[in-house]
Amino acid sequence: MITEVAHITIDPTRAAEFEAAVAEAAASFKADSGCRSMRLERVVEDPAQYRLVVGWDSVEAHTVTFRGSPNFTRWRELAGPFFVEPPRVDHWNLVATHF
């Protein structure tokens, strides 16, 4: 499994609206066959900063299959208006678990 980590910056005065939009968009991720998990985290010290963490079967499941689907279009329609800059996206591979 690959983990996508998207660093997202929004206007913190719109946090409740953004979080509601992401909650609605969760169905679009869940509907995608290559998606295994999704969660949204917020930085305590900087309420404008979020991290979307999504588990995918592979990088291609995210970058090709999901991004080329109506599910991605719906995600961007819901969450995109809140981005103050394009998200930075990295793909992570688990190396070790110690406890």
Backbone as a printed PyTorch tensor [residue, N CA C, xyz], in Angstrom:
tensor([[[  0.8450,  -1.1850,   0.0000],
         [  0.0000,   0.0000,   0.0000],
         [  0.8880,   1.2440,   0.0000]],

        [[  0.4290,   2.2740,  -0.6720],
         [  1.0960,   3.5710,  -0.7430],
         [  0.2290,   4.5780,   0.0070]],

        [[  0.8760,   5.4930,   0.7060],
         [  0.1440,   6.5390,   1.4060],
         [  0.3850,   7.8740,   0.7240]],

        [[ -0.6960,   8.4900,   0.2910],
         [ -0.6400,   9.8440,  -0.2510],
         [ -0.7740,  10.8100,   0.9150]],

        [[  0.1150,  11.7990,   0.9690],
         [  0.0070,  12.8620,   1.9630],
         [ -0.0850,  14.1730,   1.1940]],

        [[ -1.2550,  14.8150,   1.2930],
         [ -1.4710,  16.0990,   0.6300],
         [ -1.4750,  17.1920,   1.6810]],

        [[ -0.5580,  18.1300,   1.5540],
         [ -0.4760,  19.2700,   2.4720],
         [ -1.3390,  20.3790,   1.8840]],

        [[ -2.3620,  20.7720,   2.6380],
         [ -3.3740,  21.7060,   2.1450],
         [ -3.4120,  22.9440,   3.0280]],

        [[ -3.4100,  24.1130,   2.4050],
         [ -3.5430,  25.3810,   3.1260],
         [ -4.8710,  26.0100,   2.7430]],

        [[ -5.6330,  26.4180,   3.7640],
         [ -6.9190,  27.0840,   3.5400],
         [ -6.9660,  28.3650,   4.3610]],

        [[ -8.0040,  29.1500,   4.1600],
         [ -8.2960,  30.2920,   5.0260],
         [ -8.9120,  29.7000,   6.2970]],

        [[ -8.2560,  29.8510,   7.4500],
         [ -8.7500,  29.2030,   8.6670],
         [-10.1320,  29.6750,   9.1110]],

        [[-10.5820,  30.8320,   8.6240],
         [-11.9350,  31.2790,   8.9860],
         [-13.0080,  30.4360,   8.3000]],

        [[-12.5920,  29.6260,   7.3150],
         [-13.5300,  28.7640,   6.5840],
         [-13.3340,  27.2870,   6.9270]],

        [[-12.6950,  27.0250,   8.0670],
         [-12.3500,  25.6500,   8.4430],
         [-13.5680,  24.7360,   8.5320]],

        [[-14.6230,  25.1790,   9.1560],
         [-15.8110,  24.3310,   9.3130],
         [-16.3990,  23.9710,   7.9460]],

        [[-16.4360,  24.9350,   7.0330],
         [-16.9470,  24.6770,   5.6830],
         [-16.0490,  23.6870,   4.9400]],

        [[-14.7390,  23.8760,   5.0640],
         [-13.7880,  22.9850,   4.4110],
         [-13.9220,  21.5690,   4.9480]],

        [[-13.9830,  21.4270,   6.2520],
         [-14.0930,  20.0990,   6.8490],
         [-15.3950,  19.4170,   6.4360]],

        [[-16.4700,  20.1620,   6.3120],
         [-17.7370,  19.6020,   5.8480],
         [-17.6200,  19.1530,   4.3870]],

        [[-16.9240,  19.9370,   3.5710],
         [-16.7330,  19.5770,   2.1620],
         [-15.9100,  18.2960,   2.0430]],

        [[-14.8690,  18.1720,   2.8500],
         [-14.0480,  16.9600,   2.8170],
         [-14.8660,  15.7540,   3.2910]],

        [[-15.6850,  15.9440,   4.3090],
         [-16.5390,  14.8520,   4.7800],
         [-17.4780,  14.3900,   3.6680]],

        [[-18.0140,  15.3280,   2.9180],
         [-18.8870,  14.9730,   1.7940],
         [-18.0960,  14.2740,   0.6910]],

        [[-16.8720,  14.7260,   0.4600],
         [-16.0310,  14.1480,  -0.5910],
         [-15.5190,  12.7590,  -0.2350]],

        [[-15.5890,  12.3800,   1.0280],
         [-15.1100,  11.0540,   1.4360],
         [-15.7790,   9.9460,   0.6320]],

        [[-17.0330,  10.1400,   0.2660],
         [-17.7430,   9.1320,  -0.5270],
         [-17.0730,   8.9220,  -1.8860]],

        [[-16.4860,   9.9660,  -2.4410],
         [-15.8020,   9.8530,  -3.7320],
         [-14.5380,   9.0130,  -3.6090]],

        [[-13.8400,   9.1400,  -2.4950],
         [-12.6600,   8.3130,  -2.2650],
         [-13.0860,   6.8640,  -2.0220]],

        [[-14.0820,   6.6910,  -1.1690],
         [-14.5460,   5.3510,  -0.8160],
         [-15.0520,   4.5950,  -2.0420]],

        [[-15.6280,   5.2980,  -2.9970],
         [-16.1610,   4.6730,  -4.2040],
         [-15.0630,   4.2010,  -5.1550]],

        [[-13.8460,   4.6750,  -4.9810],
         [-12.7540,   4.3010,  -5.8740],
         [-12.1610,   2.9630,  -5.4420]],

        [[-12.0530,   2.0260,  -6.3790],
         [-11.6010,   0.6710,  -6.0410],
         [-10.1790,   0.6040,  -5.5120]],

        [[ -9.3280,   1.5730,  -5.8260],
         [ -7.9390,   1.5380,  -5.3680],
         [ -7.6950,   2.2380,  -4.0550]],

        [[ -8.7300,   2.8330,  -3.4770],
         [ -8.5810,   3.5880,  -2.2310],
         [ -8.8740,   2.6960,  -1.0380]],

        [[ -7.9910,   2.6940,  -0.0480],
         [ -8.1280,   1.8530,   1.1340],
         [ -8.4890,   2.6260,   2.4060]],

        [[ -8.1260,   3.8860,   2.4770],
         [ -8.4120,   4.6720,   3.6830],
         [ -8.2670,   6.1530,   3.3700]],

        [[ -8.8400,   6.9710,   4.2360],
         [ -8.7490,   8.4290,   4.0680],
         [ -8.9520,   9.0800,   5.4260]],

        [[ -8.1290,  10.0610,   5.7320],
         [ -8.3420,  10.8470,   6.9460],
         [ -7.8180,  12.2600,   6.7230]],

        [[ -8.3910,  13.1970,   7.4740],
         [ -7.9890,  14.5960,   7.4110],
         [ -7.4580,  14.9880,   8.7810]],

        [[ -6.2950,  15.6320,   8.8040],
         [ -5.6770,  16.0950,  10.0430],
         [ -5.4070,  17.5810,   9.9400]],

        [[ -5.4580,  18.2580,  11.0930],
         [ -5.2210,  19.7060,  11.1310],
         [ -4.0540,  20.0050,  12.0610]],

        [[ -3.2060,  20.9410,  11.6610],
         [ -2.0670,  21.3430,  12.4800],
         [ -2.5670,  22.1590,  13.6750]],

        [[ -2.1730,  21.7730,  14.8560],
         [ -2.6130,  22.4490,  16.0770],
         [ -2.0850,  23.8830,  16.1180]],

        [[ -0.8150,  24.0690,  15.7860],
         [ -0.1860,  25.3780,  15.8970],
         [ -0.5300,  26.3330,  14.7560]],

        [[ -1.0450,  25.8130,  13.6580],
         [ -1.3710,  26.6440,  12.4950],
         [ -2.6790,  26.1480,  11.8910]],

        [[ -3.8190,  26.6940,  12.2970],
         [ -5.1170,  26.1840,  11.8670],
         [ -5.4230,  26.3490,  10.3810]],

        [[ -4.5340,  26.9560,   9.6230],
         [ -4.7160,  27.0440,   8.1750],
         [ -4.1700,  25.8010,   7.4670]],

        [[ -3.4130,  24.9800,   8.1940],
         [ -2.7090,  23.8510,   7.5880],
         [ -3.4020,  22.5180,   7.8850]],

        [[ -3.6480,  21.7820,   6.8160],
         [ -4.2410,  20.4490,   6.9120],
         [ -3.3630,  19.4500,   6.1900]],

        [[ -3.5940,  18.1960,   6.5290],
         [ -2.9400,  17.0990,   5.8290],
         [ -4.0120,  16.0580,   5.5450]],

        [[ -4.1920,  15.7600,   4.2670],
         [ -5.0870,  14.6970,   3.8390],
         [ -4.2260,  13.4640,   3.6310]],

        [[ -4.5710,  12.3850,   4.3150],
         [ -3.7910,  11.1530,   4.2590],
         [ -4.6820,  10.0590,   3.6690]],

        [[ -4.2600,   9.5280,   2.5140],
         [ -5.0810,   8.5520,   1.8010],
         [ -4.2440,   7.3130,   1.4970]],

        [[ -4.7910,   6.1470,   1.8070],
         [ -4.1350,   4.8880,   1.4750],
         [ -4.6010,   4.3960,   0.1200]],

        [[ -3.6490,   4.0870,  -0.7400],
         [ -3.9330,   3.6130,  -2.1060],
         [ -3.2590,   2.2740,  -2.3430]],

        [[ -3.8200,   1.4750,  -3.2620],
         [ -3.1930,   0.2180,  -3.6460],
         [ -1.8230,   0.4510,  -4.2820]],

        [[ -1.6910,   1.5580,  -5.0240],
         [ -0.4460,   1.8820,  -5.7120],
         [ -0.4420,   3.3720,  -6.0390]],

        [[  0.7030,   3.8860,  -6.4570],
         [  0.7850,   5.2820,  -6.8920],
         [ -0.1480,   5.4880,  -8.0900]],

        [[ -0.1530,   4.5220,  -9.0070],
         [ -0.9950,   4.6290, -10.2010],
         [ -2.4790,   4.6360,  -9.8550]],

        [[ -2.8720,   3.9270,  -8.7900],
         [ -4.2780,   3.9430,  -8.3760],
         [ -4.7110,   5.3630,  -8.0410]],

        [[ -3.7630,   6.1570,  -7.5150],
         [ -4.0700,   7.5540,  -7.2030],
         [ -3.8900,   8.4490,  -8.4240]],

        [[ -2.6890,   8.4050,  -9.0050],
         [ -2.3330,   9.4030, -10.0230],
         [ -2.9560,   9.1590, -11.3910]],

        [[ -3.3080,   7.9210, -11.6880],
         [ -3.8890,   7.6120, -12.9950],
         [ -5.3870,   7.3180, -12.8580]],

        [[ -5.7060,   6.2780, -12.0990],
         [ -7.0960,   5.8380, -12.0190],
         [ -7.9940,   6.8650, -11.3310]],

        [[ -7.6280,   7.2690, -10.1110],
         [ -8.4750,   8.2180,  -9.3690],
         [ -8.4960,   9.5820, -10.0390]],

        [[ -7.3300,  10.1020, -10.3840],
         [ -7.2920,  11.4450, -10.9730],
         [ -7.9740,  11.5270, -12.3300]],

        [[ -8.1300,  10.4100, -12.9970],
         [ -8.8220,  10.4010, -14.2750],
         [-10.3010,  10.0780, -14.1610]],

        [[-10.8070,  10.0520, -12.9470],
         [-12.1900,   9.6150, -12.7280],
         [-13.1120,  10.7620, -12.3080]],

        [[-14.4190,  10.5390, -12.4050],
         [-15.3850,  11.5120, -11.8840],
         [-15.2670,  11.6870, -10.3640]],

        [[-14.7360,  10.6780,  -9.6750],
         [-14.5440,  10.8000,  -8.2260],
         [-13.5600,  11.9230,  -7.8930]],

        [[-12.4870,  12.0180,  -8.6730],
         [-11.5170,  13.1010,  -8.4610],
         [-12.1510,  14.4520,  -8.7870]],

        [[-12.9020,  14.4870,  -9.8730],
         [-13.5790,  15.7340, -10.2490],
         [-14.4740,  16.2080,  -9.1140]],

        [[-15.2040,  15.2860,  -8.5150],
         [-16.1070,  15.6500,  -7.4090],
         [-15.3030,  16.1380,  -6.2100]],

        [[-14.2020,  15.4740,  -5.8760],
         [-13.3340,  15.9050,  -4.7730],
         [-12.8770,  17.3440,  -4.9810]],

        [[-12.4230,  17.6440,  -6.1870],
         [-11.9310,  19.0020,  -6.4560],
         [-13.0550,  20.0280,  -6.4630]],

        [[-14.2240,  19.6460,  -6.9200],
         [-15.3710,  20.5690,  -6.8770],
         [-15.7110,  20.9370,  -5.4360]],

        [[-15.6450,  19.9670,  -4.5610],
         [-16.0120,  20.2080,  -3.1600],
         [-14.9060,  20.9180,  -2.3770]],

        [[-13.6860,  20.4200,  -2.4580],
         [-12.6000,  20.9350,  -1.6210],
         [-11.7680,  22.0260,  -2.2800]],

        [[-11.6480,  21.9730,  -3.6000],
         [-10.7900,  22.9060,  -4.3210],
         [-11.0260,  24.3780,  -4.0500]],

        [[-12.2750,  24.8330,  -3.9220],
         [-12.5050,  26.2570,  -3.6760],
         [-11.8890,  26.7880,  -2.3710]],

        [[-11.5150,  25.8950,  -1.4790],
         [-10.9580,  26.3240,  -0.1970],
         [ -9.4310,  26.4430,  -0.2300]],

        [[ -8.7770,  25.8820,  -1.2440],
         [ -7.3080,  25.9030,  -1.3130],
         [ -6.8180,  27.3220,  -1.5770]],

        [[ -5.9090,  27.8260,  -0.7620],
         [ -5.3180,  29.1390,  -1.0310],
         [ -4.0710,  29.0140,  -1.9030]],

        [[ -3.5930,  27.8050,  -2.0850],
         [ -2.4900,  27.4910,  -2.9910],
         [ -2.6340,  26.0170,  -3.3610]],

        [[ -2.0230,  25.5840,  -4.4480],
         [ -2.1490,  24.1710,  -4.8050],
         [ -1.5690,  23.2790,  -3.7040]],

        [[ -2.2430,  22.1870,  -3.3700],
         [ -1.7030,  21.2670,  -2.3640],
         [ -0.3790,  20.6720,  -2.8290]],

        [[  0.4850,  20.3890,  -1.8780],
         [  1.7240,  19.6420,  -2.1590],
         [  1.4400,  18.1910,  -1.8300]],

        [[  1.6590,  17.3060,  -2.7890],
         [  1.3290,  15.8960,  -2.6190],
         [  2.5870,  15.0490,  -2.7290]],

        [[  2.7580,  14.1610,  -1.7390],
         [  3.8480,  13.1890,  -1.7440],
         [  3.2380,  11.8070,  -1.5850]],

        [[  3.9390,  10.7980,  -2.0920],
         [  3.5270,   9.4100,  -1.9120],
         [  4.5640,   8.7100,  -1.0350]],

        [[  4.0840,   8.0460,  -0.0120],
         [  4.9440,   7.4320,   0.9930],
         [  4.8010,   5.9150,   0.9630]],

        [[  5.9130,   5.2550,   1.2650],
         [  5.9490,   3.8120,   1.3560],
         [  6.4120,   3.4580,   2.7710]],

        [[  5.6660,   2.6150,   3.4800],
         [  6.0160,   2.2310,   4.8440],
         [  7.3170,   1.4440,   4.8300]],

        [[  8.2640,   1.8660,   5.6530],
         [  9.5730,   1.2130,   5.7360],
         [  9.6210,   0.2860,   6.9410]],

        [[  9.1100,   0.7430,   8.0900],
         [  9.1720,  -0.0800,   9.2990],
         [  8.1140,   0.3900,  10.3060]],

        [[  7.6540,  -0.5540,  11.0980],
         [  6.7840,  -0.2580,  12.2280],
         [  7.4660,  -0.8130,  13.4680]],

        [[  7.6550,   0.0170,  14.4930],
         [  8.4040,  -0.4240,  15.6670],
         [  7.5440,  -0.7120,  16.8870]],

        [[  6.3520,  -0.1790,  16.9340],
         [  5.3980,  -0.5230,  18.0090],
         [  4.0290,  -0.0750,  17.6640]]])
